[in-house]
Amino acid sequence: MRLFLFSMLFMQLSILAEEVIPTSYESDPEISIECAPKDVLPEIQIILDAIDDVFEVTDNIYRGEECNFFEDFRDQGVPEDALKQALLYYRDHKNTFKNKNYISIADYSQSSTQKRFFLLNMKTGEVEYKKVSHGSGSLGGVKYSDATIKDGKVIKSSNHNGMMRRCRIPQNSRTRQKHDQWAMTRPGFFKTANFYMSASHDERVKGQRGWPTFSVNGRNYNGMRMEGLVDGVNDKAMSQGVVMHEAYYNRGKVMGRSFGCPAFVPGEGRDVMEKISNGSLYYSYVPIEGCREDHKKVLAEVEGWQQMCN
C-alpha cells in the first residue's frame, strides 16, 4: 500500500513539474525565476498531508482502534505484556463489554507498596494509578498467598512485604488442613458489574472491619460486583463474593490482604469503580511462578498476544 502511494506521489510530482516549469522555459532565465520551486511546494505539501492521513487510517484499520493509545499507555508505565493481552481480549470480545470507556489492569507481580492498579482511559489515552491489595488465603492459620515455603513446607508463616507469591493452596494440602482457597487472588479477565451494599460488611455494624461506604447518584454502596470470564480460573468469582471495594486495612505503606478482592485505599476506590462499573474489562495480571498454571490458562484466551499493536 505504501509503495503504491509513493509511486503515485512520484507520478504526481512529475506532472506538476511539467505543468509548472515546462522544458521549453528552462533556457529563459526570467521565466525560470518566476517558476521557481516555491510555487510547487504548496501542491507537494497537500499531497504529503493526504498521504499522512491515509497512512493513519490504514494503520488504524490494521492495528485496530484498540491500539490507538497503545504507545501512550506503555510510555506511561502500563506493563507492556499485560497491556497487549488486555487489548487483545478486549478486541476479540468487544461486543460483550457495555462500558468501552475504560480498561483496568492490576499487576500483581508488583509490590502492594506500589501503585499497581492502572486505569486506562480508552477515549483520551490517559492513565490513573492506584494502590490495590491482593488476597490472603489461609492454610492451617498461615496466610498462604505470601508465606515463605520451601520443599512444600511453610518455613515462615508470614512474609508480608507486599509481594504476592501464589494463587492456590495445593490440592493435597486442602484435604488435611483447614483452608480458605476462595480468599486467594484470582488471575484473568473480568467484566465489571453493578454497585451493591454488602450487609455483612456494613461499616455501620462492623465499624472499621467493614468496608467504607460511598455514594453514587445519591445512593449508598460499599462494593462493586465482578464476573470472572476464564473457565477453571475465575469463573466462580461472583458466586464466591469476589468484588471491588475499599478497605480500612489498606492505610499503611504495605497494603493489607483481602479475601480475594481487589481492595483500594479508603477514599480512593469510589471514583475508579464509578468509571469502570457496569460492563468494562478488568484484567488481574498475575505472571508469577506461584500462579503459573492459572496464568497459562489465561494466556490461552489470548493466543498470539505478542503481535498485538505491533
N, C-alpha and C positions, 0 to 999 in steps of 0.2 A: 504493500500500500504506500509506504513512504517513498520507495524507489519510484513508483508511478507518479506520485505527486511532484517529486523533484524533477522528473523528466518533463512533466507538464510545465513546471516553472521555467525550466531552461528554454523550452519552446516559446513560452510567452515572452520571455526576456528578449529572445532573438527577434520576435515580431516587433516588440517595442523599439528595439534598436533600429530596425529597418524603417519603422514609421517615423521615429523622432529624428534620426540622423541618417538620411538617405546617403548611399555611397557616392552619388554624384556631387554631394556638397562637401566632401572631405577635402577637395582641393581649394575650396574657398574659405580662407581663414575667418572672414567676418561672419559667414553663416555658421561655421563650426562653433564659433564662440557663442552665438545665440542659442545653439542647440547643445549646450554642454550637458554633462550627466546630471546636473542638479535638476533638470526638467524631468528626468526619468525616475528619480528617487521616490517621489510620492506614489507613482504607479507600482514600483517594486515593493514599497512598504505595504501597500494594500494587499498585494498578493501574499507577502510573507505573513501578515496578520491573519489572512484567511487560512493559510496552511497551518498556523499555530492552532487556530480554532478547530480545524479538522483533526489534528493530532490529539487535542484534548478530548474531543468527542470519541475518537476511536479508542483511545486509552481507557476511557471510562467504560466503553462497551466491552473491551477485552478484560479489564480488571474487575469490572462491576462497580456499582456505586458504593458498595460496602467498603471499597478501598479508597474512597475519596480522601479520607483523612488518615490513612494508614501511617504515612511518614510523620505526620503531626503527632499522632498518638505515640508512636515509637520514640520520637525525639523528646517527648515529654515524660519518658520513663516507664511507659507501659511495657511489660516483658514481651519481647517480640514473638516468642513461640506461643505464649498464651493468647496474644492478640490475633495471630494468624488462625489459631484453632477456633477462637470465638467467632471471628468474622466469617470463617468458612461454614461453621454450624449455622450461624445466622442467615447467611446467603441461601443455604440449602433448605431452611425451614422458615423463611421469612414470613410466609403466609400464616404461620401459626402464632406469630407474635403481634399482638394488637398494639402494644406500645413500642414503636420503632424509633423513638426519640433518643433512647439511651441503651447502652450495653454496659454491664458492670462485671468486673473481674476481681476476685480475691486471690492473691498469690501466696499460698500457704507454704511456699519454700522460703519465704522471708520471715524474719522475726516479728512477733507481735509488738515489738517496740517501734517498728517502722509503720509508716502509712502504706499498708499493703493492699488496701481496697482502692480500686481505680474505677471512677465513674466517667464513662466516655459519652460525650455529647455528640451524637451522630449527625446533628444539624450544623454545629459550629466547629467541631474538631477540638474543643476544649476538654480538659481532664481535671477532675477534682480527686483529692486524695484523702482517705480516712484510715484510722486505725480500726482493726477488727479482730475479734477473738476467734480462737478455734475451739473444738470440742475437747472434752476431758476423757471420758471413758474410764471406768474403774474395773480392776480385777483384784479381788481379794483385798479391797480397800486401797489399792495403789492407783493413782492417776496414770493410766496406761498410755495415753497419747504422747506423753513426753518423758516417761520414765526411762532410765538407762538400763538396757537389757543386754546381757552377754551370754552366749550359749543357751539362749532360751530362758534365762533366769533373770529376774529383776535384781540388779546389784545396787541400784539407787532408786528409792521409791519415788522421788520427785526431783526432777531437774528442770524446774520451771523458770527457764531463762527466756521464754517467748518462742522457742523453736518447737514446731510440731514434728514428731518423729514417725507417727504411724496412724493408719485409718481403721485398723481392725485388730480385734483381740483374736489370737489363734483359736481355731475351732476346737482343738483338743483341750485347750485351757478352759473353755466355756463350760465344759461338762463337769469339771472338777471344782471350780470355784465360782462364787457369786460374781457376776459381772453386769455391766450395762453397756453393751456394744452399741446400743442405739444412741448413746451420748457422744459417739465419735463423729468427727467431721466427715462429711460425705463429698467425695470428688464429683466433678462432672457438671453438666449443663442443667440449668433450672429455668423454669418460667415463673416469674413473679405473679402473685395473685392479689387478693384483696386485703385490706386492713381488717383487724378484728380486736376485740378486747378479751384477753385471756383472764378469766375469773380466778384461775389458780395462781396467777402471777400478778394479781391486782395489788399495787403498792399501798392502796388504802387499807388493805387487810394484812399484807405481808411486810409492809414497810420497805426497807432497802433490800430485802431479799426478793422483793417483787421487781417488776420491770417498770421503768419510768413511763408515765402516761404522757401522751402528746395529743394535740388537737389538729384535726384536718377537716376543713369545711364545717366547723362548729361541732364536730362530734369527737369524742374521746376514744383513743385506741392505745394499745401498747405493743402491737406486733403486726407483722405482715406475712401472710402465708406464702409458701412456695411449692411448686410442683416439680419433682425430680423427673428428668427426661431420659435417663440412661438405665435401661433394664439391668437388674442384677447389681447395680451400684447405688443409685439414689432414688429409685422409683417408689420406695416406700416412705420417702421423706415427709410427705404431707400427712399421711396416716399416723406417723410416729411423732408428729408435733414439731418438726423442724421448721422454724420460721426465722425471720429477721426481727431484731428488737434492740433496744438499748439496754444497758445493764450497769448497775451501780458498782459491780466488781471490776469495772473497766476504767478506774480512775487513776491507776498507777502508771509508771513508765512501762512495765510489763503488763500486758492485758491479762485479765482473768481468763478462766476456761469455762466454756459454756457446756450445755448438754447437747452439743452437736449443732448449735445455731450460729450463724454469723451475727455477732453481737457488737454494737457500737458503744462508744463513749457516751455517757448521758448528755443529751442536748445536741449531739452531732448526727444522730441517725434519722431523725424525723424528716429533714429536708431531702436526704438521699432517698429514703423509702417513698416519699411522696412523688419524686421524679420517676422512679423506676417501677412503681406499683402497676398492677393491672395489665400484665402481659408483656414484660420485657425480658430479655435474656440476661441471666446471671451465670457466670462461669466460676465454679470453685476449682481453682487450678492447684493441683497437688502433685507435682512431679518429684516426689521424694521416694527413697528406697522402701520405706515402710508402707507405702501405698502403691507399690509397683503394679500389682495385679489389677487393682481397680483402675489405675491410670491407663493401663493398656486397653482396658475395655472402653474407656472414654475416648482414647485416640482412634479406636476402631470406628467411631462415629464420624470421624473427620479424616478419612484416608486421603493422602495427598496434600495435607495441610501445608507442607513445606513450600509448595508452589503458590500459595495464596498471596495475592497482592504483589507478586514479583513483576 
